[in-house]
């Protein structure tokens, strides 16, 4: 079977999607359907499954397959200091400017995956304001992934490869062939389950990071999420998105561009 969408009538697909939503606890109606089907079809091809009904039965019977499907749809790919220049901008320009305005920053890492992003933020804040008492909220819709993030260990060499050498030594502990973040870093981050399309957003935030998450949603869902982010930011707060993401009608939302992948809420 090639990696194309399996033939199926709408009823078969909808029945499968309902089964999958119940199994993974993630509503799929806002995902781009063609992209979602292609990703699932690739899993089906690897498993030798030919139709949605058989695939649904296999997911119910095989926990490992359910984990594979969940990871395929929620795109849990992450690493520390991913795109280092973005974090350098936070460390040298944005955080210092915000700290000049108020002592305690409120930051949200939305779609935090395995925790690399919020822990990176904690390390940077500790470097520039070691006595600060800042709030870093990290959320994801995927509970197993959140559990791993909160544990803060088992990170591969490929996931810490972009960390500066000094920070790797200061904030990580080697555990065999993997790495764990220090307890001091873990204490700086609060993890919580959050559905971007259903749950209330935090408020009065200085910085939101949501990178390479919203690109998988429909245009209507994107606008809903970006409007929510804008409302969650305090005036002058910043929104970081993925390198390939562009917020359409950003000015209508009250956002101004401030460099690649960066927006701020108009004062």
NORUR-V612917 format. One record per residue. D_FIRST is the distance of its C-alpha to the first C-alpha in Angstrom with 2 decimals. Layout:
[[D_FIRST] [D_FIRST]]
//
This chain:
[[0.00] [3.81] [6.70] [8.00] [9.80] [8.63] [11.18] [14.20] [17.92] [20.17] [21.63] [18.50] [17.72] [21.42] [21.69] [18.90] [20.63] [23.95] [22.81] [21.48] [24.71] [26.81] [25.00] [25.24] [28.38] [27.24] [27.52] [24.50] [26.12] [27.33] [24.07] [22.51] [19.92] [17.49] [17.65] [17.35] [14.21] [12.57] [13.85] [12.75] [9.14] [9.32] [10.90] [8.53] [5.71] [8.84] [9.95] [7.32] [8.36] [7.32] [10.50] [13.41] [15.90] [14.30] [13.70] [17.37] [18.58] [16.96] [18.61] [21.87] [21.86] [20.86] [23.11] [21.33] [18.07] [20.34] [21.90] [18.67] [17.83] [21.47] [21.55] [18.49] [20.29] [23.81] [23.21] [25.70] [26.19] [29.89] [32.67] [36.44] [38.16] [34.93] [36.20] [39.67] [41.50] [40.74] [42.31] [45.15] [45.93] [46.09] [48.33] [50.73] [50.97] [49.56] [50.48] [54.02] [54.57] [53.49] [55.61] [58.57] [58.23] [57.75] [57.72] [54.78] [51.39] [48.70] [45.14] [41.77] [38.46] [36.00] [32.46] [33.85] [30.81] [32.05] [35.52] [35.71] [36.94] [39.73] [40.92] [41.14] [43.26] [45.47] [46.09] [47.04] [49.38] [50.99] [51.68] [53.43] [54.97] [55.19] [57.59] [55.64] [54.36] [51.31] [48.68] [45.01] [42.69] [39.02] [36.59] [32.96] [31.23] [29.43] [31.95] [30.43] [30.23] [33.80] [34.97] [33.75] [35.35] [38.61] [38.64] [38.64] [37.53] [34.67] [34.11] [32.55] [34.32] [31.72] [32.65] [36.37] [36.26] [37.69] [40.54] [43.91] [45.36] [48.33] [46.26] [43.97] [47.14] [48.77] [46.09] [43.67] [44.14] [42.26] [40.90] [39.65] [36.65] [36.25] [38.59] [40.20] [42.18] [45.84] [47.23] [49.28] [46.19] [44.50] [47.63] [47.37] [44.10] [43.58] [40.06] [39.22] [36.30] [36.16] [33.96] [34.55] [34.18] [36.30] [38.85] [42.14] [42.36] [45.02] [47.88] [50.27] [47.73] [48.53] [45.02] [41.50] [38.47] [35.08] [32.80] [29.14] [28.86] [29.80] [27.41] [24.61] [26.79] [27.66] [30.80] [32.93] [31.98] [32.71] [36.13] [36.89] [36.15] [38.08] [40.97] [40.97] [41.10] [43.95] [45.89] [45.37] [46.87] [50.61] [52.06] [51.49] [48.51] [45.42] [41.69] [39.24] [35.72] [32.83] [33.27] [30.91] [32.27] [34.95] [36.74] [37.34] [40.82] [41.87] [45.53] [45.31] [44.26] [47.20] [45.36] [46.46] [44.51] [45.88] [43.77] [40.10] [38.10] [41.42] [43.25] [46.44] [47.92] [50.94] [54.21]]
//
